[in-house]
């Protein structure tokens, strides 16, 4: 059974001629180049698990007033982005199953329109997830190095404007991507955005850890215990670094897929890589499953609130 998964517009190398693409596919149609047969049930299970987990994170942040701060609002938005991945996946799977079993009968034009809507949801989650990871990194940077001025720098009004801007930009970017997906320029912009955000976060984290280590060494040399604020900030930086690493592992193959679409659409090796597209989608969904687990295990306050939400201790 074929998988009607999100981002199907980016599944194949559309910028290759039909004859060359066909020859490359035939040449790479044997052995490990046939890809993996991933059952639709796995997409559904992972989507449901991710949806429930991220709903719990959002509920916990909304419930606990101690978590009503810009940092946790940004984390809440990141959880919503992960929920978009789950919702788009579940919608795509449900849409496909209804079509395959004859429950839904639609004209091809309507089917293509529904595909585009689902693709736009998943693209919005890509851009918004990257953006909020960058925003959280900047927020953590300010927390560590401008602690005394943090509340004057990152006000609630600025946080709201930042969140609204990210969602608006993500919606516009996903609409442009789906409309002009056949353009190399659009894909290069998406790849460039991904690389820019990775470099930005890496630079911030390296600076954070370098200065945090310097402060801790200075405190140790003076035989003074480290402050709770410094320790908490460093722990938060570690958490965000883990989130960044998980995001890179889960999203990296997909963006490498986009790079190959632009650079070598007819190469046999690239065609082999394209055949594993469903595996890349599974990794993307796994990212939205793993993120809430990291929140729960790295934040004692959030872990306690999640336990209260699960046990209905309101």
Backbone as CSV, one residue per row, in Angstrom:
resi,resn,N_x,N_y,N_z,CA_x,CA_y,CA_z,C_x,C_y,C_z
1,UNK,0.861,-1.195,0.000,0.000,0.000,0.000,0.888,1.232,0.000
2,UNK,0.665,2.102,-0.913,1.476,3.315,-1.018,1.118,4.295,0.076
3,UNK,2.101,5.087,0.454,1.901,6.048,1.533,1.659,7.428,0.970
4,UNK,0.541,7.990,1.276,0.233,9.365,0.892,0.630,10.253,2.048
5,UNK,1.907,10.563,2.142,2.441,11.284,3.288,2.602,12.752,2.966
6,UNK,2.738,13.609,3.986,2.946,15.027,3.765,4.212,15.295,2.966
7,UNK,4.288,16.464,2.343,5.424,16.903,1.555,5.653,16.014,0.337
8,UNK,4.611,15.411,-0.200,4.770,14.578,-1.389,5.234,15.402,-2.582
9,UNK,5.032,16.725,-2.527,5.512,17.580,-3.605,7.039,17.573,-3.671
10,UNK,7.696,17.269,-2.555,9.158,17.270,-2.499,9.720,15.864,-2.502
11,UNK,8.885,14.889,-2.776,9.328,13.492,-2.729,10.237,13.156,-3.903
12,UNK,9.916,13.632,-5.104,10.640,13.249,-6.305,11.378,14.439,-6.908
13,UNK,12.448,14.178,-7.698,13.198,15.259,-8.353,12.438,15.805,-9.544
14,UNK,11.613,16.816,-9.299,10.772,17.386,-10.347,11.574,18.162,-11.372
15,UNK,12.833,18.576,-11.063,13.600,19.393,-11.987,14.458,18.572,-12.931
16,UNK,14.158,17.266,-13.048,14.825,16.430,-14.033,13.875,16.137,-15.172
17,UNK,14.435,15.946,-16.332,13.586,15.616,-17.475,12.974,14.254,-17.254
18,UNK,11.847,14.005,-17.872,11.110,12.771,-17.622,11.916,11.552,-18.036
19,UNK,12.618,11.644,-19.162,13.393,10.508,-19.630,14.562,10.205,-18.734
20,UNK,15.319,11.241,-18.336,16.467,11.027,-17.458,16.045,10.520,-16.102
21,UNK,14.922,11.078,-15.594,14.431,10.644,-14.294,14.018,9.185,-14.344
22,UNK,13.375,8.778,-15.427,12.942,7.397,-15.568,14.133,6.453,-15.643
23,UNK,15.174,6.835,-16.412,16.360,6.007,-16.531,17.081,5.867,-15.204
24,UNK,17.165,6.984,-14.463,17.838,6.940,-13.163,17.077,6.059,-12.199
25,UNK,15.744,6.110,-12.278,14.925,5.286,-11.389,15.089,3.817,-11.709
26,UNK,15.118,3.489,-13.008,15.283,2.094,-13.410,16.648,1.575,-12.970
27,UNK,17.690,2.433,-13.123,19.039,2.023,-12.770,19.218,1.816,-11.291
28,UNK,18.336,2.413,-10.493,18.473,2.307,-9.035,17.309,1.582,-8.403
29,UNK,16.666,0.692,-9.177,15.441,0.058,-8.709,15.679,-1.283,-8.046
30,UNK,16.936,-1.661,-7.859,17.220,-2.954,-7.272,17.974,-2.790,-5.957
31,UNK,17.984,-3.883,-5.163,18.752,-3.888,-3.929,18.239,-2.889,-2.920
32,UNK,19.203,-2.259,-2.205,18.859,-1.344,-1.116,18.224,-0.067,-1.623
33,UNK,18.286,0.192,-2.934,17.711,1.415,-3.486,16.191,1.369,-3.552
34,UNK,15.598,0.245,-3.217,14.143,0.151,-3.257,13.480,0.815,-2.058
35,UNK,14.280,1.270,-1.107,13.722,1.975,0.037,13.139,1.031,1.066
36,UNK,12.366,1.600,1.997,11.755,0.829,3.073,10.238,0.884,2.944
37,UNK,9.607,-0.248,3.184,8.151,-0.302,3.174,7.652,-0.040,4.592
38,UNK,7.299,1.196,4.864,6.854,1.586,6.198,5.330,1.578,6.238
39,UNK,4.720,0.796,7.115,3.256,0.717,7.156,2.625,2.031,7.612
40,UNK,1.458,2.278,7.077,0.741,3.499,7.450,0.383,3.520,8.929
41,UNK,0.217,2.323,9.517,-0.127,2.261,10.937,0.957,2.905,11.802
42,UNK,2.219,2.793,11.385,3.295,3.404,12.150,3.190,4.922,12.135
43,UNK,2.850,5.481,10.964,2.620,6.920,10.879,1.487,7.335,11.815
44,UNK,0.417,6.552,11.837,-0.735,6.893,12.668,-0.394,6.818,14.154
45,UNK,0.306,5.760,14.567,0.645,5.590,15.981,1.559,6.712,16.454
46,UNK,2.631,6.988,15.692,3.551,8.056,16.076,2.855,9.414,16.086
47,UNK,1.970,9.629,15.130,1.235,10.889,15.084,0.353,11.078,16.302
48,UNK,-0.325,10.005,16.719,-1.197,10.087,17.890,-0.392,10.301,19.163
49,UNK,0.732,9.585,19.309,1.580,9.742,20.492,2.116,11.170,20.575
50,UNK,2.587,11.686,19.450,3.116,13.054,19.431,2.036,14.070,19.771
51,UNK,0.851,13.876,19.222,-0.249,14.802,19.473,-0.600,14.846,20.954
52,UNK,-0.699,13.681,21.593,-1.046,13.618,23.006,0.054,14.252,23.857
53,UNK,1.303,13.918,23.557,2.414,14.447,24.345,2.475,15.969,24.291
54,UNK,2.380,16.518,23.101,2.500,17.967,22.966,1.278,18.699,23.513
55,UNK,0.117,18.062,23.456,-1.058,18.643,24.103,-0.843,18.736,25.616
56,UNK,-0.211,17.714,26.187,0.077,17.729,27.626,1.056,18.847,27.974
57,UNK,2.063,19.065,27.117,3.022,20.140,27.357,2.323,21.495,27.335
58,UNK,1.481,21.708,26.331,0.750,22.970,26.235,-0.161,23.154,27.444
59,UNK,-0.868,22.083,27.831,-1.771,22.163,28.987,-0.996,22.460,30.272
60,UNK,0.173,21.848,30.434,0.970,22.067,31.639,1.452,23.510,31.729
61,UNK,1.897,24.065,30.615,2.372,25.451,30.615,1.229,26.424,30.895
62,UNK,0.073,26.159,30.333,-1.073,27.022,30.571,-1.573,26.900,32.015
63,UNK,-1.437,25.713,32.609,-1.964,25.476,33.952,-1.110,26.130,35.032
64,UNK,0.201,26.009,34.919,1.107,26.450,35.978,1.500,27.907,35.763
65,UNK,1.125,28.763,36.700,1.447,30.190,36.582,2.956,30.436,36.667
66,UNK,3.674,29.534,37.326,5.122,29.685,37.402,5.791,29.509,36.036
67,UNK,5.062,28.912,35.092,5.581,28.709,33.743,5.103,29.781,32.771
68,UNK,4.418,30.793,33.295,3.928,31.874,32.436,5.025,32.929,32.259
69,UNK,5.999,32.570,31.454,7.119,33.460,31.162,7.436,33.343,29.676
70,UNK,8.136,34.328,29.105,8.456,34.268,27.670,9.131,32.970,27.257
71,UNK,10.056,32.469,28.079,10.767,31.241,27.714,9.802,30.083,27.517
72,UNK,8.903,29.893,28.469,7.963,28.775,28.359,6.874,29.046,27.329
73,UNK,6.561,30.297,27.069,5.642,30.589,25.971,6.260,30.179,24.643
74,UNK,7.575,30.417,24.487,8.258,29.991,23.264,8.289,28.469,23.161
75,UNK,8.516,27.797,24.304,8.484,26.335,24.311,7.094,25.834,23.963
76,UNK,6.069,26.530,24.448,4.684,26.175,24.117,4.448,26.291,22.610
77,UNK,4.970,27.338,22.005,4.829,27.509,20.558,5.575,26.414,19.801
78,UNK,6.722,26.009,20.320,7.455,24.904,19.706,6.638,23.618,19.788
79,UNK,5.952,23.413,20.907,5.091,22.236,21.046,3.929,22.297,20.057
80,UNK,3.389,23.486,19.846,2.311,23.642,18.858,2.832,23.312,17.459
81,UNK,4.069,23.729,17.164,4.665,23.392,15.869,4.773,21.880,15.705
82,UNK,5.181,21.186,16.765,5.252,19.728,16.715,3.859,19.123,16.545
83,UNK,2.866,19.760,17.148,1.493,19.285,16.983,1.045,19.406,15.532
84,UNK,1.508,20.447,14.842,1.175,20.600,13.426,1.706,19.429,12.607
85,UNK,2.908,18.959,12.969,3.453,17.793,12.280,2.528,16.594,12.468
86,UNK,2.086,16.391,13.717,1.212,15.260,14.020,-0.140,15.386,13.322
87,UNK,-0.721,16.576,13.389,-2.042,16.783,12.797,-1.995,16.598,11.290
88,UNK,-0.958,17.146,10.640,-0.851,17.006,9.190,-0.635,15.545,8.807
89,UNK,0.159,14.835,9.608,0.378,13.418,9.333,-0.907,12.616,9.490
90,UNK,-1.627,12.846,10.593,-2.882,12.131,10.820,-3.918,12.467,9.759
91,UNK,-3.988,13.744,9.385,-4.935,14.150,8.352,-4.609,13.499,7.016
92,UNK,-3.298,13.458,6.685,-2.892,12.832,5.429,-3.208,11.354,5.398
93,UNK,-2.912,10.653,6.503,-3.182,9.224,6.562,-4.687,8.937,6.489
94,UNK,-5.470,9.699,7.249,-6.915,9.508,7.249,-7.494,9.800,5.875
95,UNK,-7.027,10.860,5.248,-7.484,11.238,3.913,-7.177,10.125,2.914
96,UNK,-5.981,9.549,3.004,-5.581,8.487,2.094,-6.425,7.230,2.298
97,UNK,-6.624,6.849,3.578,-7.388,5.634,3.862,-8.835,5.755,3.391
98,UNK,-9.425,6.943,3.576,-10.804,7.141,3.121,-10.908,7.061,1.613
99,UNK,-9.907,7.576,0.922,-9.903,7.491,-0.532,-9.703,6.056,-1.010
100,UNK,-8.755,5.340,-0.369,-8.454,3.977,-0.806,-9.628,3.025,-0.583
101,UNK,-10.409,3.265,0.473,-11.536,2.380,0.774,-12.843,2.862,0.152
102,UNK,-12.775,3.896,-0.663,-13.948,4.360,-1.372,-14.947,5.129,-0.547
103,UNK,-14.588,5.469,0.689,-15.492,6.247,1.534,-15.622,7.664,0.996
104,UNK,-14.510,8.211,0.508,-14.502,9.535,-0.115,-14.285,9.389,-1.613
105,UNK,-15.095,10.086,-2.363,-14.937,10.124,-3.820,-14.825,11.588,-4.220
106,UNK,-13.644,11.973,-4.678,-13.388,13.372,-5.010,-12.776,13.492,-6.394
107,UNK,-12.978,14.646,-6.964,-12.328,14.942,-8.229,-10.832,15.126,-8.018
108,UNK,-10.015,14.810,-9.019,-8.556,14.961,-8.871,-8.132,16.357,-8.447
109,UNK,-8.846,17.375,-8.919,-8.472,18.745,-8.555,-8.660,18.989,-7.061
110,UNK,-9.718,18.418,-6.471,-9.951,18.572,-5.035,-8.912,17.801,-4.238
111,UNK,-8.540,16.605,-4.739,-7.511,15.819,-4.062,-6.194,16.576,-4.043
112,UNK,-5.836,17.198,-5.167,-4.601,17.976,-5.212,-4.663,19.166,-4.269
113,UNK,-5.834,19.777,-4.155,-5.993,20.911,-3.236,-5.798,20.460,-1.795
114,UNK,-6.382,19.314,-1.416,-6.212,18.796,-0.064,-4.751,18.445,0.207
115,UNK,-4.083,17.881,-0.790,-2.659,17.585,-0.656,-1.867,18.851,-0.357
116,UNK,-2.180,19.925,-1.075,-1.462,21.183,-0.876,-1.687,21.756,0.513
117,UNK,-2.913,21.606,1.029,-3.218,22.102,2.375,-2.393,21.347,3.419
118,UNK,-2.342,20.018,3.274,-1.567,19.204,4.208,-0.081,19.534,4.093
119,UNK,0.399,19.695,2.867,1.800,20.069,2.659,2.111,21.418,3.297
120,UNK,1.189,22.352,3.205,1.411,23.673,3.781,1.503,23.594,5.302
121,UNK,0.705,22.724,5.918,0.772,22.540,7.365,2.142,22.029,7.799
122,UNK,2.636,21.016,7.082,3.919,20.449,7.476,5.050,21.431,7.207
123,UNK,4.968,22.201,6.123,5.996,23.205,5.835,5.976,24.321,6.882
124,UNK,4.793,24.695,7.331,4.691,25.705,8.389,5.352,25.218,9.672
125,UNK,5.186,23.935,9.968,5.804,23.383,11.173,7.316,23.360,11.054
126,UNK,7.836,23.128,9.837,9.291,23.144,9.633,9.849,24.527,9.957
127,UNK,9.283,25.549,9.327,9.786,26.909,9.488,9.580,27.401,10.920
128,UNK,8.411,27.126,11.488,8.131,27.603,12.841,8.987,26.878,13.876
129,UNK,9.222,25.574,13.701,10.072,24.841,14.639,11.489,25.396,14.637
130,UNK,12.030,25.593,13.442,13.370,26.175,13.341,13.409,27.560,13.966
131,UNK,12.400,28.362,13.671,12.374,29.739,14.156,12.286,29.785,15.671
132,UNK,11.412,28.968,16.260,11.252,29.003,17.711,12.460,28.411,18.423
133,UNK,13.149,27.443,17.812,14.397,26.975,18.401,15.415,28.110,18.438
134,UNK,15.461,28.909,17.361,16.348,30.066,17.351,15.940,31.117,18.369
135,UNK,14.627,31.365,18.473,14.130,32.351,19.443,14.441,31.905,20.869
136,UNK,14.243,30.616,21.158,14.520,30.104,22.500,16.009,30.210,22.809
137,UNK,16.845,29.961,21.811,18.288,30.089,22.021,18.666,31.531,22.356
138,UNK,18.097,32.486,21.624,18.367,33.898,21.898,17.850,34.275,23.286
139,UNK,16.657,33.780,23.622,16.084,34.061,24.942,16.971,33.513,26.052
140,UNK,17.470,32.298,25.879,18.359,31.715,26.882,19.659,32.492,26.967
141,UNK,20.158,32.972,25.841,21.389,33.766,25.819,21.213,35.042,26.648
142,UNK,20.069,35.701,26.467,19.785,36.924,27.235,19.652,36.599,28.718
143,UNK,19.017,35.450,29.015,18.838,35.050,30.410,20.172,34.872,31.124
144,UNK,21.157,34.325,30.433,22.442,34.032,31.061,23.315,35.275,31.168
145,UNK,23.397,36.054,30.109,24.382,37.129,30.063,23.819,38.519,30.325
146,UNK,22.499,38.630,30.351,21.880,39.911,30.691,20.799,39.664,31.735
147,UNK,21.159,38.887,32.760,20.181,38.436,33.751,19.474,39.600,34.439
148,UNK,20.220,40.627,34.810,19.628,41.743,35.539,18.704,42.583,34.661
149,UNK,18.914,42.542,33.361,18.098,43.336,32.435,17.110,42.488,31.645
150,UNK,17.040,41.186,31.977,16.238,40.277,31.166,14.785,40.729,31.051
151,UNK,14.165,41.073,32.192,12.733,41.402,32.180,12.453,42.724,31.461
152,UNK,13.448,43.574,31.369,13.267,44.813,30.602,13.544,44.601,29.117
153,UNK,14.375,43.596,28.804,14.672,43.299,27.399,13.584,42.424,26.794
154,UNK,13.300,41.292,27.452,12.290,40.364,26.947,10.981,40.575,27.701
155,UNK,10.275,41.625,27.334,8.980,41.918,27.949,7.908,41.018,27.350
156,UNK,6.761,40.950,28.020,5.668,40.131,27.514,5.190,40.640,26.158
157,UNK,5.174,41.962,25.988,4.745,42.529,24.714,5.683,42.118,23.582
158,UNK,6.996,42.175,23.832,7.949,41.771,22.809,7.847,40.280,22.511
159,UNK,7.579,39.493,23.549,7.420,38.054,23.340,6.216,37.764,22.452
160,UNK,5.109,38.465,22.699,3.899,38.271,21.893,4.150,38.683,20.447
161,UNK,4.820,39.812,20.257,5.139,40.274,18.903,6.039,39.264,18.200
162,UNK,7.008,38.713,18.920,7.914,37.724,18.340,7.152,36.476,17.916
163,UNK,6.284,35.979,18.787,5.528,34.771,18.458,4.602,35.005,17.267
164,UNK,3.924,36.138,17.247,3.023,36.446,16.135,3.802,36.576,14.827
165,UNK,4.977,37.189,14.896,5.801,37.368,13.696,6.264,36.028,13.139
166,UNK,6.659,35.129,14.037,7.126,33.814,13.595,6.001,33.044,12.911
167,UNK,4.809,33.065,13.514,3.697,32.327,12.911,3.285,32.934,11.570
168,UNK,3.283,34.253,11.492,2.930,34.906,10.233,3.960,34.589,9.154
169,UNK,5.241,34.702,9.506,6.303,34.416,8.540,6.272,32.951,8.107
170,UNK,5.972,32.048,9.030,5.918,30.624,8.703,4.776,30.326,7.737
171,UNK,3.637,30.956,7.970,2.493,30.751,7.081,2.785,31.271,5.678
172,UNK,3.365,32.462,5.596,3.695,33.036,4.289,4.744,32.183,3.583
173,UNK,5.771,31.750,4.324,6.844,30.957,3.725,6.322,29.626,3.203
174,UNK,5.459,28.966,3.975,4.925,27.678,3.528,4.026,27.842,2.313
175,UNK,3.270,28.928,2.264,2.410,29.178,1.103,3.246,29.396,-0.157
176,UNK,4.310,30.177,-0.020,5.202,30.424,-1.159,5.880,29.133,-1.601
177,UNK,6.311,28.315,-0.627,6.994,27.073,-0.956,6.086,26.125,-1.726
178,UNK,4.850,25.972,-1.272,3.926,25.062,-1.946,3.540,25.602,-3.323
179,UNK,3.416,26.911,-3.437,3.021,27.505,-4.724,4.133,27.406,-5.753
180,UNK,5.376,27.624,-5.305,6.515,27.650,-6.235,7.510,26.538,-5.902
181,UNK,6.995,25.350,-5.543,7.873,24.261,-5.129,8.792,23.796,-6.253
182,UNK,8.447,24.088,-7.513,9.255,23.653,-8.646,10.461,24.552,-8.880
183,UNK,10.623,25.608,-8.092,11.719,26.554,-8.284,12.909,26.190,-7.403
184,UNK,14.079,26.083,-8.026,15.304,25.833,-7.252,15.569,26.932,-6.248
185,UNK,15.219,28.160,-6.609,15.461,29.299,-5.725,14.719,29.139,-4.407
186,UNK,13.472,28.667,-4.472,12.674,28.484,-3.260,13.302,27.423,-2.359
187,UNK,13.694,26.305,-2.954,14.317,25.251,-2.158,15.649,25.702,-1.570
188,UNK,16.420,26.458,-2.338,17.691,26.972,-1.834,17.475,27.924,-0.666
189,UNK,16.410,28.717,-0.725,16.080,29.613,0.388,15.742,28.813,1.643
190,UNK,14.973,27.736,1.479,14.614,26.893,2.628,15.847,26.229,3.218
191,UNK,16.714,25.702,2.356,17.948,25.080,2.817,18.841,26.112,3.500
192,UNK,18.940,27.304,2.895,19.748,28.366,3.487,19.234,28.790,4.845
193,UNK,17.907,28.851,5.001,17.312,29.203,6.295,17.658,28.162,7.339
194,UNK,17.588,26.896,6.966,17.926,25.807,7.871,19.382,25.919,8.327
195,UNK,20.306,26.134,7.395,21.722,26.249,7.738,21.996,27.495,8.574
196,UNK,21.316,28.604,8.251,21.515,29.840,9.006,21.110,29.658,10.460
197,UNK,19.953,29.041,10.695,19.480,28.851,12.054,20.403,27.904,12.830
198,UNK,20.919,26.883,12.166,21.844,25.975,12.832,23.125,26.702,13.246
199,UNK,23.671,27.500,12.330,24.890,28.240,12.647,24.635,29.237,13.773
200,UNK,23.493,29.945,13.715,23.148,30.909,14.754,23.073,30.253,16.120
201,UNK,22.364,29.122,16.197,22.200,28.453,17.486,23.516,27.867,17.980
202,UNK,24.319,27.328,17.078,25.602,26.786,17.483,26.507,27.878,18.056
203,UNK,26.542,29.032,17.391,27.364,30.140,17.876,26.892,30.597,19.249
204,UNK,25.576,30.740,19.425,25.040,31.177,20.716,25.350,30.177,21.816
205,UNK,25.160,28.893,21.528,25.394,27.875,22.541,26.868,27.779,22.920
206,UNK,27.746,27.857,21.912,29.180,27.812,22.206,29.570,28.992,23.105
207,UNK,29.046,30.167,22.785,29.333,31.350,23.597,28.759,31.201,25.006
208,UNK,27.547,30.665,25.082,26.917,30.470,26.391,27.728,29.531,27.266
209,UNK,28.113,28.401,26.710,28.854,27.429,27.496,30.243,27.940,27.851
210,UNK,30.881,28.663,26.937,32.223,29.183,27.219,32.188,30.172,28.378
211,UNK,31.255,31.119,28.325,31.173,32.112,29.388,30.636,31.512,30.695
212,UNK,29.685,30.587,30.564,29.160,29.934,31.772,30.260,29.151,32.482
213,UNK,31.084,28.475,31.703,32.196,27.732,32.299,33.200,28.692,32.948
214,UNK,33.431,29.833,32.294,34.337,30.826,32.856,33.820,31.346,34.195
215,UNK,32.511,31.626,34.269,31.916,32.115,35.511,31.998,31.055,36.610
216,UNK,31.724,29.805,36.244,31.775,28.739,37.239,33.195,28.538,37.760
217,UNK,34.184,28.640,36.874,35.581,28.518,37.305,35.971,29.676,38.217
218,UNK,35.486,30.871,37.889,35.792,32.032,38.731,35.190,31.879,40.114
219,UNK,33.959,31.387,40.162,33.293,31.183,41.450,34.007,30.105,42.257
220,UNK,34.428,29.036,41.560,35.130,27.952,42.254,36.458,28.425,42.819
221,UNK,37.151,29.267,42.070,38.441,29.763,42.539,38.288,30.650,43.772
222,UNK,37.129,31.290,43.907,36.858,32.132,45.074,36.206,31.342,46.213
223,UNK,36.018,30.014,45.969,35.431,29.109,46.953,34.042,29.578,47.385
224,UNK,33.276,30.004,46.357,31.888,30.395,46.608,30.970,29.414,45.892
225,UNK,29.849,29.058,46.513,28.932,28.140,45.831,28.289,28.821,44.636
226,UNK,28.065,28.103,43.528,27.421,28.694,42.358,25.994,29.090,42.664
227,UNK,25.583,30.183,42.091,24.222,30.662,42.306,23.226,29.751,41.613
228,UNK,22.004,29.721,42.160,20.959,28.886,41.557,20.607,29.371,40.162
229,UNK,20.703,30.699,39.967,20.344,31.240,38.661,21.304,30.757,37.583
230,UNK,22.634,30.798,37.910,23.615,30.343,36.943,23.431,28.856,36.650
231,UNK,23.216,28.059,37.718,23.038,26.637,37.522,21.806,26.326,36.693
232,UNK,20.706,27.041,36.975,19.492,26.818,36.208,19.636,27.233,34.766
233,UNK,20.345,28.345,34.548,20.536,28.810,33.174,21.392,27.831,32.382
234,UNK,22.446,27.301,33.036,23.294,26.339,32.353,22.521,25.064,32.043
235,UNK,21.677,24.628,32.975,20.846,23.454,32.733,19.891,23.706,31.573
236,UNK,19.339,24.929,31.495,18.460,25.261,30.382,19.201,25.248,29.065
237,UNK,20.455,25.723,29.070,21.250,25.708,27.850,21.521,24.276,27.405
238,UNK,21.785,23.371,28.369,21.992,21.964,28.033,20.725,21.377,27.407
239,UNK,19.568,21.704,27.989,18.305,21.210,27.452,18.107,21.659,26.006
240,UNK,18.360,22.926,25.745,18.160,23.441,24.397,19.176,22.860,23.423
241,UNK,20.367,22.558,23.906,21.355,21.912,23.050,20.902,20.506,22.666
242,UNK,20.323,19.799,23.624,19.770,18.474,23.322,18.663,18.593,22.292
243,UNK,17.783,19.587,22.485,16.712,19.811,21.521,17.281,20.087,20.132
244,UNK,18.338,20.895,20.067,18.956,21.211,18.792,19.542,19.961,18.139
245,UNK,20.226,19.134,18.958,20.809,17.913,18.421,19.756,16.961,17.894
246,UNK,18.673,16.793,18.643,17.580,15.922,18.201,16.957,16.461,16.916
247,UNK,16.768,17.784,16.863,16.179,18.383,15.671,17.078,18.158,14.458
248,UNK,18.392,18.313,14.624,19.315,18.142,13.505,19.301,16.695,13.006
249,UNK,19.308,15.734,13.943,19.298,14.322,13.547,18.009,13.960,12.823
250,UNK,16.889,14.488,13.324,15.587,14.118,12.761,15.276,14.845,11.460
251,UNK,15.687,16.112,11.354,15.387,16.888,10.162,16.512,16.893,9.134
252,UNK,17.752,16.561,9.578,18.903,16.597,8.676,18.722,15.786,7.408
253,UNK,18.297,14.511,7.492,18.118,13.726,6.263,17.122,14.345,5.287
254,UNK,16.064,14.965,5.812,15.082,15.595,4.922,15.703,16.770,4.172
255,UNK,16.476,17.611,4.881,17.094,18.741,4.206,18.202,18.284,3.261
256,UNK,18.885,17.184,3.585,19.851,16.617,2.650,19.126,16.116,1.405
257,UNK,17.931,15.584,1.601,17.072,15.179,0.479,16.790,16.374,-0.437
258,UNK,16.484,17.533,0.156,16.227,18.731,-0.644,17.482,19.175,-1.400
259,UNK,18.634,19.069,-0.746,19.886,19.454,-1.400,20.138,18.567,-2.613
260,UNK,19.884,17.274,-2.488,20.099,16.355,-3.603,19.113,16.615,-4.732
261,UNK,17.885,17.008,-4.387,16.907,17.342,-5.426,17.417,18.482,-6.292
262,UNK,18.086,19.448,-5.652,18.590,20.607,-6.381,19.867,20.280,-7.150
263,UNK,20.749,19.475,-6.540,22.092,19.293,-7.106,22.232,18.087,-8.034
264,UNK,21.543,16.987,-7.746,21.755,15.772,-8.572,20.464,14.976,-8.716
265,UNK,19.461,15.530,-9.377,18.160,14.858,-9.454,18.170,13.555,-10.242
266,UNK,19.151,13.343,-11.153,19.161,12.130,-11.975,20.289,11.180,-11.631
267,UNK,21.125,11.526,-10.652,22.222,10.653,-10.262,21.675,9.397,-9.593
268,UNK,22.216,8.208,-9.925,21.695,6.961,-9.323,21.757,6.949,-7.797
269,UNK,22.855,7.477,-7.223,22.948,7.513,-5.764,21.854,8.386,-5.168
270,UNK,21.630,9.547,-5.787,20.594,10.455,-5.291,19.218,9.813,-5.403
271,UNK,18.994,9.096,-6.497,17.714,8.426,-6.673,17.502,7.373,-5.594
272,UNK,18.582,6.692,-5.229,18.489,5.736,-4.123,18.083,6.449,-2.840
273,UNK,18.692,7.596,-2.601,18.389,8.363,-1.389,16.929,8.809,-1.393
274,UNK,16.397,9.202,-2.568,15.007,9.638,-2.653,14.046,8.522,-2.244
275,UNK,14.446,7.265,-2.483,13.543,6.146,-2.208,13.300,5.937,-0.722
276,UNK,14.114,6.592,0.124,13.952,6.465,1.570,13.189,7.647,2.163
277,UNK,12.407,8.327,1.347,11.704,9.534,1.784,10.781,9.256,2.969
278,UNK,10.094,8.111,2.962,9.184,7.786,4.065,9.934,7.639,5.387
279,UNK,11.179,7.147,5.330,11.987,7.050,6.537,12.295,8.436,7.085
280,UNK,12.553,9.390,6.197,12.818,10.763,6.644,11.585,11.359,7.314
281,UNK,10.412,11.008,6.790,9.173,11.490,7.408,8.980,10.887,8.802
282,UNK,9.348,9.614,8.958,9.259,8.983,10.272,10.178,9.694,11.265
283,UNK,11.387,10.058,10.820,12.314,10.774,11.685,11.748,12.132,12.093
284,UNK,11.077,12.810,11.146,10.471,14.110,11.442,9.409,13.963,12.529
285,UNK,8.580,12.933,12.408,7.531,12.715,13.402,8.152,12.317,14.738
286,UNK,9.254,11.541,14.697,9.933,11.158,15.929,10.450,12.383,16.674
287,UNK,10.853,13.431,15.939,11.297,14.659,16.585,10.199,15.256,17.461
288,UNK,8.966,15.257,16.937,7.856,15.809,17.705,7.448,14.899,18.855
289,UNK,7.860,13.622,18.805,7.605,12.700,19.922,8.653,12.870,21.013
290,UNK,9.900,13.119,20.619,11.015,13.187,21.565,11.032,14.510,22.334
291,UNK,10.706,15.613,21.665,10.786,16.929,22.301,10.048,17.005,23.639
292,UNK,8.781,16.570,23.741,8.093,16.658,25.040,8.771,15.827,26.123
293,UNK,9.374,14.693,25.750,10.086,13.883,26.732,11.280,14.640,27.291
294,UNK,11.953,15.405,26.436,13.086,16.202,26.894,12.608,17.282,27.863
295,UNK,11.476,17.953,27.537,10.929,18.963,28.444,10.679,18.351,29.817
296,UNK,10.033,17.171,29.831,9.617,16.557,31.091,10.811,16.156,31.945
297,UNK,11.836,15.606,31.315,12.965,15.109,32.087,13.952,16.202,32.478
298,UNK,13.985,17.324,31.765,14.966,18.367,32.038,14.420,19.490,32.918
299,UNK,13.116,19.630,33.021,12.528,20.693,33.827,11.714,20.085,34.967
300,UNK,12.167,20.291,36.192,11.474,19.726,37.345,10.080,20.333,37.503
301,UNK,9.968,21.647,37.278,8.677,22.317,37.415,7.692,21.799,36.383
302,UNK,8.156,21.669,35.141,7.278,21.174,34.084,6.948,19.709,34.304
303,UNK,7.893,18.934,34.794,7.651,17.517,35.065,6.573,17.358,36.132
304,UNK,6.660,18.174,37.170,5.653,18.102,38.240,4.272,18.491,37.716
305,UNK,4.225,19.534,36.886,2.939,19.971,36.349,2.358,18.951,35.379
306,UNK,3.226,18.325,34.571,2.756,17.280,33.664,2.139,16.118,34.448
307,UNK,2.751,15.789,35.594,2.205,14.718,36.419,0.831,15.104,36.947
308,UNK,0.659,16.367,37.310,-0.642,16.825,37.803,-1.686,16.804,36.686
309,UNK,-1.256,17.173,35.474,-2.201,17.165,34.350,-2.638,15.745,34.032
310,UNK,-1.671,14.815,34.013,-1.999,13.418,33.685,-2.929,12.810,34.736
311,UNK,-2.697,13.147,35.998,-3.520,12.589,37.075,-4.741,13.425,37.373
312,UNK,-4.946,14.492,36.552,-6.108,15.369,36.703,-6.141,16.040,38.077
313,UNK,-4.975,16.400,38.603,-4.895,17.081,39.906,-4.936,18.585,39.692
314,UNK,-6.091,19.088,39.283,-6.233,20.509,38.967,-6.509,21.302,40.226
